[in-house]
């Protein structure tokens, strides 16, 4: 019951905003025209499975993970910290985890529950579409709030500034991000996590995007000070399949495989479903 109440409290403000939109649809038409114009200025790659794309995207996204934990049992993450992605201005995107991820532990010593609330703000600095060089540079500001139930989250809020870039060569493209987590409290225990993710993609025909990602985290201070973990992630993303007007469908799957001796999980099987609009 407590989880249901938390979900209602989070969703209610979003519902109120949507209900307050003008009934004549002019607001929506202006918004979508602005989205189309800003997306026309950037490459039209697909969003990778794990690496956050430097492109600006507008969609609803739902991911599911199944991780083999280094402690005991498997962890199922329902939602994956994804959710609603919107482009309110020409160079700006906001992402809200709505609702936050729900964590299911196959371990009797751990309690299932919601994870932390997260958000992400993107600002695109430079970009060129397929006729203008196929490149993009974007800065992110991500954040998480320590709202997880039953210790299903961090001990304190974390702010993560990130730089992201991408470059395309014909049907091939590379997208990469580099960010550092800055806890607002409890630095000695949490430490700083430097995350470096890179996705290599190749477009096969219209909808098929096989890719290979390298996902690394370097730990400074905290309980994992000096350690690092790296995963290799083969995956396939299929999309964007047109459904109706701007609405589309994108599906993807892949698996993270640990290649370093230290790793907090392994063989992370990932599924993603997205409705770009």
Residue pairs with C-beta under 8 A, 6 or more apart in sequence:
2 149
3 102
3 113
3 114
3 149
6 114
6 147
6 149
7 99
7 114
10 98
10 99
10 100
10 117
11 98
11 99
14 84
14 96
14 98
21 27
21 28
31 88
32 246
34 87
34 89
34 90
35 58
35 87
36 246
37 90
38 56
38 87
38 90
38 91
38 124
39 55
39 56
39 57
39 58
39 87
40 129
41 127
41 128
41 129
42 55
42 56
42 124
42 127
42 128
42 129
42 136
43 55
43 127
43 128
43 129
43 130
43 134
43 135
43 136
43 166
43 168
43 173
44 129
44 130
45 53
45 55
45 166
45 168
45 173
45 175
45 201
45 203
45 209
46 201
46 203
46 209
46 237
46 239
46 240
46 250
47 53
47 55
47 57
47 237
47 250
47 274
48 175
48 199
48 201
48 211
48 213
48 235
48 237
49 199
49 211
49 213
49 233
49 235
49 237
49 252
49 253
49 254
49 270
49 272
50 197
50 199
50 213
50 215
50 233
50 235
50 254
50 256
50 270
51 175
51 176
51 177
51 197
51 198
51 199
51 213
51 215
52 120
52 140
52 162
52 164
52 177
52 197
53 164
53 166
53 175
54 122
54 124
54 136
54 137
54 138
54 164
54 165
54 166
54 175
54 177
55 136
55 138
55 166
55 175
56 87
56 91
56 92
56 93
56 122
56 124
56 138
57 85
57 87
57 93
57 276
58 85
58 86
58 87
58 93
58 276
58 277
59 85
59 250
59 274
59 275
59 276
59 277
60 83
60 84
60 85
60 274
60 275
60 277
61 82
61 83
61 85
61 272
61 273
61 274
61 275
62 79
62 80
62 82
62 83
62 272
62 273
62 274
63 77
63 79
63 80
63 81
63 82
63 270
63 271
63 272
63 273
64 76
64 77
64 78
64 79
64 80
64 270
64 271
64 272
65 75
65 76
65 77
65 80
65 268
65 269
65 270
66 74
66 75
66 76
66 77
66 268
66 269
67 74
67 75
67 76
67 77
67 265
67 266
67 267
67 268
67 269
68 74
68 265
68 266
68 267
68 268
69 75
69 107
69 264
69 265
70 263
70 264
70 265
70 266
71 107
72 107
72 109
73 105
73 106
73 107
74 106
75 103
75 104
75 105
75 106
75 265
76 103
76 104
76 106
77 101
77 102
77 103
77 104
77 115
78 101
78 102
78 103
78 104
79 97
79 99
79 100
79 101
79 102
80 101
80 270
80 272
81 97
81 100
81 101
81 115
81 118
82 95
82 97
82 272
83 95
83 96
83 97
83 98
83 99
84 95
84 96
84 98
85 93
85 94
85 95
86 93
86 94
86 95
87 93
88 94
91 123
91 124
91 125
92 121
92 122
92 123
92 124
93 120
93 121
93 122
93 124
94 119
94 120
94 121
94 122
95 119
95 120
95 121
95 122
96 119
97 117
97 118
97 119
99 114
100 114
100 115
100 116
100 117
100 118
100 147
100 148
101 114
101 115
102 112
102 113
102 114
102 115
103 112
103 113
103 114
103 115
103 148
103 152
104 112
105 111
105 112
110 150
111 149
111 150
111 151
111 152
112 150
112 152
113 148
113 149
113 150
113 152
114 147
114 148
114 149
114 152
115 148
115 152
115 153
116 144
116 145
116 146
116 147
116 148
116 152
116 153
116 154
117 144
117 145
117 147
118 142
118 143
118 144
118 145
119 142
119 143
119 144
120 140
120 141
120 142
120 143
121 140
121 141
121 142
122 138
122 139
122 140
123 138
123 139
124 136
124 137
124 138
125 137
125 138
125 139
126 135
126 136
126 137
127 135
127 136
127 137
128 134
128 135
128 136
130 168
134 167
134 168
134 169
134 173
135 165
135 166
135 167
135 168
136 164
136 165
136 166
137 163
137 164
137 165
138 163
138 164
138 165
139 161
139 162
139 163
139 164
140 160
140 161
140 162
140 163
140 164
140 177
140 179
141 159
141 160
141 161
141 162
142 159
142 160
142 161
142 162
142 179
143 157
143 158
143 159
143 160
144 153
144 154
144 157
144 158
144 160
145 157
146 153
146 154
146 155
146 156
146 157
147 153
148 154
154 183
154 190
155 185
155 186
155 189
155 190
156 183
156 184
156 185
156 186
156 190
157 183
157 184
157 185
158 181
158 182
158 183
158 184
158 190
159 181
159 182
159 184
160 179
160 180
160 181
160 182
160 195
161 179
161 180
161 182
162 177
162 178
162 179
162 195
163 177
163 178
163 179
164 175
164 176
164 177
164 178
165 175
165 176
166 173
166 174
166 175
166 176
167 173
167 174
168 174
171 202
171 203
171 204
172 200
172 201
172 202
172 203
173 200
173 201
173 203
174 198
174 199
174 200
174 201
175 198
175 199
175 201
176 196
176 197
176 198
176 199
177 195
177 196
177 197
177 198
178 194
178 195
178 196
179 194
179 195
180 192
180 193
180 194
180 195
181 190
181 192
181 193
181 194
181 195
182 192
183 190
183 191
183 192
187 221
187 222
188 221
188 222
189 222
189 223
190 222
191 219
191 220
191 221
191 222
191 223
191 224
191 225
192 219
192 220
192 221
192 222
193 217
193 218
193 219
193 220
194 217
194 218
194 219
194 220
195 215
195 216
195 217
196 214
196 216
196 217
196 218
197 213
197 214
197 215
197 216
198 213
198 214
199 211
199 212
199 213
200 211
200 212
200 213
201 209
201 210
201 211
201 237
202 209
202 210
202 211
203 209
204 210
207 238
207 239
207 240
207 241
208 236
208 238
209 236
209 237
209 238
209 239
210 234
210 235
210 236
211 234
211 235
211 236
211 237
211 254
212 232
212 233
212 234
212 235
213 231
213 232
213 233
213 235
213 254
214 230
214 231
214 232
214 233
215 230
215 231
215 232
215 233
215 256
216 228
216 229
216 230
216 231
217 228
217 229
217 230
218 228
219 225
219 226
219 227
219 228
220 226
224 262
227 262
228 260
228 262
229 258
229 260
229 262
229 263
229 264
230 258
230 259
230 260
231 256
231 257
231 258
231 259
231 263
231 268
232 256
232 257
232 259
233 254
233 255
233 256
233 257
233 270
234 254
234 255
235 252
235 253
235 254
235 255
235 270
236 252
236 253
236 254
237 250
237 251
237 252
237 272
238 250
238 251
238 252
239 248
239 249
239 250
239 251
239 252
239 274
239 276
240 248
240 249
240 250
240 276
241 248
241 249
241 250
242 248
243 249
246 276
246 277
247 275
247 276
247 277
248 275
248 276
248 277
249 273
249 274
249 275
250 272
250 273
250 274
250 275
250 276
251 271
251 272
251 273
251 274
252 270
252 271
252 272
253 269
253 270
253 271
253 272
254 270
255 267
255 268
255 269
255 270
256 265
256 266
256 267
256 268
256 270
257 266
257 267
258 265
258 266
258 267
